[in-house]
Amino acid sequence: MRTKYDNQKHPDLMNLPIIPADEFLGVDNPLKTPAPTKARETMSAVFEDEREYRFCKKIIEQPLLPSSQYPKLVGIGIQTAVKIRKKLIAQGYIKERAVDSSGRGRSTLLVEATPAGIEAVDMYEKGGN
């Protein structure tokens, strides 16, 4: 990614030729997302986003971990994980259990999947493969 600083420090970079990649020849807009297929339509009915699926799947694979551990396991940011977790709870795909870990501070939130969450992951995987 070029920044204003890069352009000022290295003005010759702007003069480099642009060479099209073979894999994008004949493609109108390589950045455009592909049109939804039937599999993608099925998946979007279950999860709006692949991150939601990965989050729910990781909870199924590794249940009853503190909610703070899942963002790193899934590879997403903390704030994104909080939004996804709240959404999956509202959809009934996962549930939380508050457990007192010590006399001070907040309770630890342990997360586990519900039968509906397990079914949703199965539907997503069947629609995606």
LOTORDO-456514 format. One record per atom (N, C-alpha, C): x, y, z; atom name. Coordinates in pm, 1 decimal. Atoms other than C-alpha are relative to their C-alpha. Layout:
N
+----------+----------+----------+----+
!       xx !       yy !       zz ! at !
+----------+----------+----------+----+
!        X !        Y !        Z ! CA !
...
+----------+----------+----------+----+
//
This chain:
129
+----------+----------+----------+----+
!       xx !       yy !       zz ! at !
+----------+----------+----------+----+
!     84.0 !   -118.2 !      0.0 !  N !
!      0.0 !      0.0 !      0.0 ! CA !
!     87.9 !    123.8 !      0.0 !  C !
!    -78.8 !   -122.3 !      9.1 !  N !
!    143.8 !    332.1 !   -103.1 ! CA !
!    -64.7 !    109.5 !     82.3 !  C !
!     48.3 !   -113.5 !    -77.4 !  N !
!    114.0 !    628.1 !    124.7 ! CA !
!     59.0 !    127.4 !    -58.4 !  C !
!    -51.9 !   -127.8 !     45.7 !  N !
!    179.0 !    993.3 !     70.8 ! CA !
!    150.3 !      5.8 !     27.0 !  C !
!   -141.2 !      0.4 !    -36.9 !  N !
!    510.0 !    945.8 !    247.5 ! CA !
!     82.7 !    -81.0 !    -99.6 !  C !
!    -71.9 !     84.0 !     95.7 !  N !
!    616.2 !    663.1 !     12.9 ! CA !
!     19.8 !     71.7 !   -132.7 !  C !
!     -7.8 !    -69.3 !    127.8 !  N !
!    541.3 !    873.2 !   -295.2 ! CA !
!    100.8 !    114.3 !      4.5 !  C !
!    -94.4 !   -110.3 !    -11.3 !  N !
!    744.1 !   1166.6 !   -165.6 ! CA !
!    142.5 !    -51.3 !     14.3 !  C !
!   -132.6 !     53.4 !    -24.8 !  N !
!   1036.8 !    955.0 !    -54.1 ! CA !
!     54.9 !    -71.5 !   -123.6 !  C !
!    -40.0 !     77.1 !    117.4 !  N !
!   1042.6 !    738.1 !   -367.9 ! CA !
!    -89.1 !     36.4 !   -119.5 !  C !
!     86.8 !    -41.4 !    112.3 !  N !
!    887.0 !    932.2 !   -659.0 ! CA !
!     11.2 !    -91.8 !   -120.7 !  C !
!    -15.5 !     90.5 !    113.4 !  N !
!   1025.4 !    676.3 !   -905.7 ! CA !
!    -99.5 !   -115.0 !      3.3 !  C !
!     98.4 !    108.5 !     -9.7 !  N !
!    774.8 !    422.7 !   -775.9 ! CA !
!   -123.0 !     29.7 !    -84.2 !  C !
!    117.9 !    -37.9 !     76.5 !  N !
!    496.8 !    614.9 !   -946.2 ! CA !
!     22.3 !    -19.2 !   -150.5 !  C !
!    -32.2 !     12.7 !    141.8 !  N !
!    676.6 !    576.6 !  -1282.5 ! CA !
!     15.6 !   -145.1 !    -45.0 !  C !
!    -12.6 !    140.7 !     36.2 !  N !
!    693.5 !    197.1 !  -1273.5 ! CA !
!   -116.9 !    -42.3 !    -88.6 !  C !
!    109.3 !     44.7 !     88.3 !  N !
!    492.2 !     22.6 !  -1548.6 ! CA !
!    -94.2 !    -95.1 !     73.4 !  C !
!     99.6 !     92.2 !    -55.0 !  N !
!    174.7 !   -165.2 !  -1461.4 ! CA !
!     -9.4 !   -117.1 !    -96.9 !  C !
!      2.2 !    120.3 !     82.6 !  N !
!    191.5 !   -521.4 !  -1589.0 ! CA !
!   -117.4 !    -86.1 !     46.4 !  C !
!    116.0 !     79.3 !    -41.5 !  N !
!   -140.5 !   -709.3 !  -1589.4 ! CA !
!     38.2 !   -146.0 !     25.2 !  C !
!    -23.9 !    140.1 !    -32.3 !  N !
!   -136.7 !  -1053.4 !  -1429.3 ! CA !
!    -84.2 !    -88.5 !    -90.9 !  C !
!     68.4 !     91.2 !     91.6 !  N !
!   -231.8 !  -1345.2 !  -1653.5 ! CA !
!   -133.8 !    -48.4 !     55.9 !  C !
!    123.7 !     54.3 !    -57.5 !  N !
!   -494.8 !  -1471.9 !  -1409.6 ! CA !
!   -116.8 !     98.5 !     -2.9 !  C !
!    106.8 !    -97.5 !      5.4 !  N !
!   -689.2 !  -1146.7 !  -1443.4 ! CA !
!    -32.8 !     45.4 !   -141.5 !  C !
!     31.3 !    -35.5 !    137.6 !  N !
!   -688.8 !  -1124.1 !  -1822.2 ! CA !
!   -142.7 !    -42.5 !    -32.7 !  C !
!    137.8 !     30.4 !     34.5 !  N !
!  -1045.2 !  -1110.9 !  -1947.9 ! CA !
!    -97.6 !     23.9 !    113.9 !  C !
!     87.2 !    -28.6 !   -113.5 !  N !
!  -1182.9 !  -1013.0 !  -1606.0 ! CA !
!    -25.8 !    149.9 !      1.3 !  C !
!     34.2 !   -142.0 !      2.4 !  N !
!  -1372.7 !   -683.5 !  -1606.8 ! CA !
!     51.7 !     72.0 !    123.5 !  C !
!    -38.8 !    -61.1 !   -125.5 !  N !
!  -1314.5 !   -604.8 !  -1240.5 ! CA !
!     45.7 !   -109.7 !     95.0 !  C !
!    -47.3 !    109.1 !    -84.0 !  N !
!  -1090.2 !   -844.1 !  -1044.4 ! CA !
!    -35.1 !     17.2 !    147.1 !  C !
!     34.5 !    -23.3 !   -139.8 !  N !
!  -1194.7 !   -682.9 !   -715.4 ! CA !
!   -147.7 !    -24.1 !     29.7 !  C !
!    143.5 !     22.5 !    -17.9 !  N !
!  -1564.0 !   -746.2 !   -771.9 ! CA !
!    -23.9 !   -139.8 !     56.1 !  C !
!     29.3 !    130.1 !    -58.6 !  N !
!  -1705.4 !  -1026.6 !   -558.9 ! CA !
!    -85.4 !    -81.0 !    -96.0 !  C !
!     78.8 !     82.3 !     91.2 !  N !
!  -1852.7 !  -1321.3 !   -747.6 ! CA !
!   -148.4 !      1.8 !     34.8 !  C !
!    144.4 !      4.7 !    -21.8 !  N !
!  -2226.7 !  -1345.8 !   -791.9 ! CA !
!    -33.9 !   -119.1 !     88.5 !  C !
!     33.7 !    110.7 !    -89.5 !  N !
!  -2394.2 !  -1561.3 !   -526.7 ! CA !
!    -49.9 !   -122.0 !    -77.1 !  C !
!     48.8 !    125.8 !     54.7 !  N !
!  -2447.4 !  -1923.6 !   -614.0 ! CA !
!   -104.8 !    -54.5 !     94.4 !  C !
!     99.8 !     58.1 !    -88.5 !  N !
!  -2716.0 !  -2144.5 !   -467.8 ! CA !
!     61.7 !    -38.2 !    133.1 !  C !
!    -67.0 !     36.8 !   -124.4 !  N !
!  -2464.6 !  -2272.7 !   -211.7 ! CA !
!     20.1 !    123.3 !     87.4 !  C !
!    -20.8 !   -122.0 !    -78.0 !  N !
!  -2381.7 !  -1916.4 !   -107.2 ! CA !
!   -131.4 !     54.2 !     53.5 !  C !
!    129.8 !    -45.1 !    -48.6 !  N !
!  -2750.4 !  -1828.6 !    -80.6 ! CA !
!    -42.1 !    -82.6 !    121.3 !  C !
!     31.9 !     86.5 !   -113.6 !  N !
!  -2801.1 !  -2128.3 !    150.8 ! CA !
!     82.8 !     40.0 !    120.3 !  C !
!    -88.0 !    -35.5 !   -109.9 !  N !
!  -2500.2 !  -2029.5 !    358.5 ! CA !
!    -41.0 !    132.3 !     62.1 !  C !
!     34.4 !   -129.4 !    -55.1 !  N !
!  -2611.7 !  -1669.8 !    394.0 ! CA !
!   -128.6 !     -6.2 !     81.4 !  C !
!    121.2 !     14.4 !    -79.6 !  N !
!  -2945.4 !  -1789.2 !    528.1 ! CA !
!     33.9 !    -46.3 !    141.6 !  C !
!    -41.2 !     48.7 !   -130.2 !  N !
!  -2757.0 !  -1955.2 !    814.8 ! CA !
!     91.5 !    101.1 !     67.3 !  C !
!    -94.9 !    -99.4 !    -50.8 !  N !
!  -2462.6 !  -1718.0 !    866.4 ! CA !
!     16.6 !    108.3 !   -105.1 !  C !
!    -17.9 !   -110.6 !     93.5 !  N !
!  -2425.1 !  -1374.3 !    709.6 ! CA !
!    144.4 !     13.3 !    -44.8 !  C !
!   -141.6 !    -25.8 !     19.2 !  N !
!  -2048.8 !  -1393.9 !    721.3 ! CA !
!     77.7 !   -126.9 !     33.4 !  C !
!    -80.8 !    118.5 !    -27.8 !  N !
!  -1781.9 !  -1663.9 !    712.3 ! CA !
!     59.2 !      4.9 !    140.4 !  C !
!    -55.4 !    -12.6 !   -135.3 !  N !
!  -1641.6 !  -1526.2 !   1038.8 ! CA !
!    -97.9 !    -52.4 !    104.8 !  C !
!    100.9 !     53.1 !    -92.2 !  N !
!  -1969.3 !  -1610.1 !   1212.5 ! CA !
!      4.5 !   -152.4 !      1.4 !  C !
!     -9.5 !    145.3 !     11.1 !  N !
!  -1943.2 !  -1965.9 !   1083.0 ! CA !
!    124.4 !    -50.8 !     72.0 !  C !
!   -125.3 !     44.9 !    -63.1 !  N !
!  -1578.3 !  -1999.6 !   1191.9 ! CA !
!     -7.0 !     12.7 !    151.4 !  C !
!     13.1 !    -22.1 !   -144.8 !  N !
!  -1660.8 !  -1856.9 !   1535.7 ! CA !
!    -85.6 !   -110.7 !     61.7 !  C !
!     90.9 !    103.2 !    -51.4 !  N !
!  -1951.7 !  -2098.1 !   1589.0 ! CA !
!     66.1 !   -138.1 !     -9.1 !  C !
!    -66.4 !    129.9 !     16.9 !  N !
!  -1750.5 !  -2393.3 !   1454.0 ! CA !
!    107.8 !    -19.6 !    105.1 !  C !
!   -106.1 !     10.0 !   -100.3 !  N !
!  -1461.0 !  -2319.4 !   1689.3 ! CA !
!    -59.5 !    -25.8 !    138.7 !  C !
!     66.5 !     25.4 !   -128.3 !  N !
!  -1703.4 !  -2313.0 !   1983.2 ! CA !
!    -44.8 !   -145.3 !      7.7 !  C !
!     39.2 !    141.3 !      2.6 !  N !
!  -1831.2 !  -2655.4 !   1876.4 ! CA !
!    123.1 !    -88.2 !     21.0 !  C !
!   -122.4 !     80.2 !    -10.1 !  N !
!  -1475.4 !  -2789.0 !   1841.9 ! CA !
!     65.1 !     10.6 !    137.6 !  C !
!    -63.8 !    -23.5 !   -129.7 !  N !
!  -1352.6 !  -2636.3 !   2169.1 ! CA !
!    -98.0 !     70.4 !     93.0 !  C !
!    102.9 !    -62.2 !    -83.6 !  N !
!  -1650.7 !  -2578.4 !   2399.0 ! CA !
!     50.6 !     37.3 !    139.1 !  C !
!    -19.5 !    -40.8 !   -139.0 !  N !
!  -1656.6 !  -2411.9 !   2738.0 ! CA !
!    136.7 !     62.0 !     27.5 !  C !
!   -117.8 !    -83.0 !    -22.9 !  N !
!  -1350.7 !  -2193.8 !   2691.5 ! CA !
!    -49.5 !    139.5 !     36.4 !  C !
!     39.5 !   -139.1 !    -24.2 !  N !
!  -1358.4 !  -1836.4 !   2821.9 ! CA !
!    -20.7 !     72.6 !   -132.4 !  C !
!     33.3 !    -70.1 !    124.2 !  N !
!  -1512.6 !  -1608.6 !   2560.7 ! CA !
!    116.7 !     83.2 !    -51.7 !  C !
!   -115.0 !    -81.2 !     41.5 !  N !
!  -1191.3 !  -1403.3 !   2554.5 ! CA !
!    101.4 !    -77.8 !    -83.1 !  C !
!    -96.9 !     79.7 !     75.4 !  N !
!   -997.5 !  -1692.9 !   2396.2 ! CA !
!    -40.2 !    -22.3 !   -145.8 !  C !
!     46.9 !     31.6 !    135.2 !  N !
!  -1212.3 !  -1736.6 !   2085.1 ! CA !
!     48.2 !     96.5 !   -109.2 !  C !
!    -48.3 !    -87.3 !    109.1 !  N !
!  -1105.0 !  -1422.3 !   1892.1 ! CA !
!    135.6 !    -44.2 !    -54.8 !  C !
!   -132.2 !     42.4 !     45.0 !  N !
!   -745.1 !  -1544.6 !   1879.6 ! CA !
!     -8.5 !   -133.4 !    -72.7 !  C !
!     13.3 !    130.5 !     64.0 !  N !
!   -848.2 !  -1900.8 !   1792.4 ! CA !
!    -59.2 !     10.8 !   -140.4 !  C !
!     68.4 !    -16.2 !    128.1 !  N !
!  -1068.4 !  -1779.2 !   1506.7 ! CA !
!     78.2 !     93.6 !    -93.4 !  C !
!    -77.5 !    -93.3 !     81.0 !  N !
!   -828.8 !  -1506.4 !   1391.8 ! CA !
!    -76.2 !    126.2 !    -35.0 !  C !
!     75.6 !   -123.7 !     21.0 !  N !
!  -1058.7 !  -1206.5 !   1430.3 ! CA !
!     27.2 !     94.5 !    115.6 !  C !
!    -19.5 !    -99.9 !   -104.0 !  N !
!  -1049.1 !   -886.7 !   1633.4 ! CA !
!    -97.8 !    -17.7 !    116.1 !  C !
!     80.0 !     14.2 !   -121.8 !  N !
!  -1190.8 !   -861.0 !   1982.2 ! CA !
!   -138.7 !     61.6 !    -17.6 !  C !
!    129.7 !    -66.8 !     17.1 !  N !
!  -1465.1 !   -611.1 !   1893.7 ! CA !
!    -89.0 !    -76.3 !    -98.5 !  C !
!     75.7 !     80.3 !     96.4 !  N !
!  -1570.1 !   -818.7 !   1592.7 ! CA !
!    -53.8 !   -124.4 !     68.8 !  C !
!     42.3 !    121.0 !    -71.3 !  N !
!  -1582.8 !  -1127.6 !   1815.8 ! CA !
!   -115.2 !     29.2 !     95.5 !  C !
!    108.7 !    -36.6 !    -92.1 !  N !
!  -1802.7 !   -947.4 !   2069.3 ! CA !
!   -130.9 !     15.3 !    -77.2 !  C !
!    120.4 !    -17.6 !     81.6 !  N !
!  -2048.5 !   -847.4 !   1795.1 ! CA !
!    -53.2 !   -134.6 !    -49.6 !  C !
!     40.9 !    131.5 !     49.7 !  N !
!  -2051.4 !  -1197.6 !   1649.1 ! CA !
!    -58.0 !    -83.3 !    113.0 !  C !
!     48.7 !     77.8 !   -114.3 !  N !
!  -2092.1 !  -1358.5 !   1992.8 ! CA !
!   -140.5 !     43.6 !     40.3 !  C !
!    132.7 !    -50.1 !    -37.3 !  N !
!  -2388.6 !  -1133.8 !   2078.2 ! CA !
!   -104.9 !    -40.2 !   -103.8 !  C !
!     93.6 !     36.5 !    106.1 !  N !
!  -2549.0 !  -1204.9 !   1741.0 ! CA !
!    -34.3 !   -148.3 !      5.8 !  C !
!     24.4 !    143.7 !     -6.9 !  N !
!  -2505.5 !  -1582.4 !   1772.6 ! CA !
!    -82.4 !    -37.8 !    122.8 !  C !
!     83.2 !     22.7 !   -119.4 !  N !
!  -2654.3 !  -1570.6 !   2123.3 ! CA !
!   -144.6 !     37.7 !    -31.4 !  C !
!    135.4 !    -44.4 !     35.9 !  N !
!  -2953.9 !  -1373.9 !   1990.2 ! CA !
!    -67.8 !    -97.8 !    -95.4 !  C !
!     55.4 !     97.7 !     93.6 !  N !
!  -2998.0 !  -1633.0 !   1712.8 ! CA !
!    -22.6 !   -136.0 !     65.8 !  C !
!     16.8 !    126.9 !    -70.3 !  N !
!  -2985.2 !  -1912.7 !   1969.5 ! CA !
!    100.3 !   -106.4 !    -41.6 !  C !
!   -101.5 !     94.6 !     45.0 !  N !
!  -2672.4 !  -2073.2 !   1817.9 ! CA !
!    101.5 !    -33.9 !    108.6 !  C !
!    -91.8 !     24.8 !   -111.0 !  N !
!  -2456.2 !  -2038.4 !   2128.0 ! CA !
!    -61.3 !     54.8 !    128.0 !  C !
!     42.0 !    -56.2 !   -128.1 !  N !
!  -2504.1 !  -1969.3 !   2497.1 ! CA !
!    121.9 !     18.3 !     88.1 !  C !
!   -108.7 !    -31.5 !    -92.1 !  N !
!  -2287.4 !  -1828.4 !   2773.7 ! CA !
!    -35.0 !    -48.3 !    139.6 !  C !
!     14.2 !     31.8 !   -142.3 !  N !
!  -2233.6 !  -1942.3 !   3129.8 ! CA !
!     98.1 !     88.6 !     75.0 !  C !
!    -87.4 !    -82.6 !    -82.9 !  N !
!  -2097.7 !  -1699.3 !   3387.0 ! CA !
!     51.2 !    -85.4 !    115.7 !  C !
!    -62.3 !     78.0 !   -106.0 !  N !
!  -1852.8 !  -1864.9 !   3624.9 ! CA !
!     91.4 !     92.3 !     78.4 !  C !
!    -88.3 !    -81.7 !    -83.2 !  N !
!  -1689.8 !  -1689.1 !   3919.4 ! CA !
!    137.5 !    -63.2 !      3.4 !  C !
!   -135.6 !     53.7 !      5.4 !  N !
!  -1316.8 !  -1730.7 !   3871.6 ! CA !
!     80.5 !     35.3 !    124.1 !  C !
!    -67.2 !    -39.7 !   -123.4 !  N !
!  -1205.9 !  -1547.6 !   4184.9 ! CA !
!    -91.5 !     96.2 !     73.9 !  C !
!     80.9 !    -90.6 !    -80.4 !  N !
!  -1334.4 !  -1314.6 !   4448.8 ! CA !
!    -10.9 !    138.8 !    -58.2 !  C !
!     -1.3 !   -135.7 !     52.8 !  N !
!  -1255.3 !  -1005.6 !   4244.4 ! CA !
!    -23.8 !      0.3 !   -150.0 !  C !
!     15.5 !    -18.3 !    144.2 !  N !
!  -1342.6 !   -875.6 !   3899.1 ! CA !
!   -124.5 !    -64.9 !    -56.7 !  C !
!    114.9 !     55.2 !     71.6 !  N !
!  -1587.4 !   -996.6 !   3641.9 ! CA !
!      3.0 !   -151.9 !      2.6 !  C !
!     10.3 !    144.3 !     14.5 !  N !
!  -1712.7 !  -1348.3 !   3609.6 ! CA !
!     53.4 !    -39.3 !   -137.3 !  C !
!    -45.6 !     51.4 !    127.9 !  N !
!  -1558.3 !  -1559.2 !   3335.7 ! CA !
!   -120.5 !    -50.5 !    -77.8 !  C !
!    109.6 !     45.3 !     84.2 !  N !
!  -1797.0 !  -1619.0 !   3046.3 ! CA !
!     46.9 !   -120.6 !    -81.5 !  C !
!    -29.4 !    120.3 !     76.5 !  N !
!  -1777.1 !  -1974.8 !   2916.5 ! CA !
!   -104.9 !    -13.3 !   -109.2 !  C !
!     89.4 !      3.8 !    115.3 !  N !
!  -1929.1 !  -2030.1 !   2572.7 ! CA !
!    -14.1 !   -142.6 !    -50.2 !  C !
!     24.3 !    131.8 !     59.4 !  N !
!  -2091.0 !  -2342.3 !   2428.8 ! CA !
!   -107.8 !     12.1 !   -106.8 !  C !
!     97.1 !      0.7 !    109.1 !  N !
!  -2291.7 !  -2423.6 !   2120.1 ! CA !
!   -128.7 !    -67.9 !     45.1 !  C !
!    129.9 !     63.9 !    -23.2 !  N !
!  -2659.4 !  -2513.2 !   2129.2 ! CA !
!    -24.1 !    -99.3 !   -113.5 !  C !
!     33.1 !     89.2 !    112.3 !  N !
!  -2814.2 !  -2789.1 !   1917.0 ! CA !
!    -31.8 !     77.7 !   -128.6 !  C !
!     29.5 !    -82.3 !    118.3 !  N !
!  -2938.7 !  -2512.6 !   1684.3 ! CA !
!    128.7 !     49.6 !    -65.5 !  C !
!   -127.9 !    -44.6 !     53.2 !  N !
!  -2581.3 !  -2386.3 !   1645.5 ! CA !
!     72.8 !   -111.3 !    -73.4 !  C !
!    -62.3 !    115.7 !     64.3 !  N !
!  -2451.7 !  -2733.6 !   1564.9 ! CA !
!    -67.8 !    -28.1 !   -133.5 !  C !
!     76.0 !     21.6 !    123.8 !  N !
!  -2727.2 !  -2774.4 !   1306.4 ! CA !
!     32.3 !    108.2 !   -104.0 !  C !
!    -31.5 !   -109.6 !     91.7 !  N !
!  -2649.6 !  -2431.8 !   1156.4 ! CA !
!    137.2 !    -20.3 !    -65.2 !  C !
!   -133.2 !     26.5 !     55.2 !  N !
!  -2281.7 !  -2523.5 !   1113.0 ! CA !
!     -8.2 !   -114.3 !   -101.1 !  C !
!     16.9 !    111.4 !     93.9 !  N !
!  -2382.4 !  -2853.5 !    950.5 ! CA !
!    -64.5 !     46.6 !   -129.8 !  C !
!     67.0 !    -52.3 !    119.9 !  N !
!  -2617.8 !  -2671.6 !    711.0 ! CA !
!     97.1 !     82.4 !    -83.9 !  C !
!    -96.9 !    -84.5 !     69.5 !  N !
!  -2344.7 !  -2421.7 !    624.4 ! CA !
!    100.5 !    -85.7 !    -73.8 !  C !
!   -100.6 !     86.3 !     61.9 !  N !
!  -2093.0 !  -2697.6 !    554.6 ! CA !
!    -59.1 !    -80.2 !   -116.1 !  C !
!     62.6 !     73.4 !    109.2 !  N !
!  -2337.5 !  -2896.2 !    341.5 ! CA !
!    -26.4 !     91.5 !   -119.2 !  C !
!     26.4 !    -96.4 !    107.7 !  N !
!  -2426.8 !  -2585.2 !    142.8 ! CA !
!    126.6 !     49.6 !    -65.4 !  C !
!   -124.9 !    -53.6 !     51.7 !  N !
!  -2065.3 !  -2484.4 !     98.3 ! CA !
!     86.1 !   -102.3 !    -71.2 !  C !
!    -85.0 !    102.4 !     62.6 !  N !
!  -1921.0 !  -2816.8 !    -16.1 ! CA !
!    -68.1 !    -68.3 !   -112.9 !  C !
+----------+----------+----------+----+
//
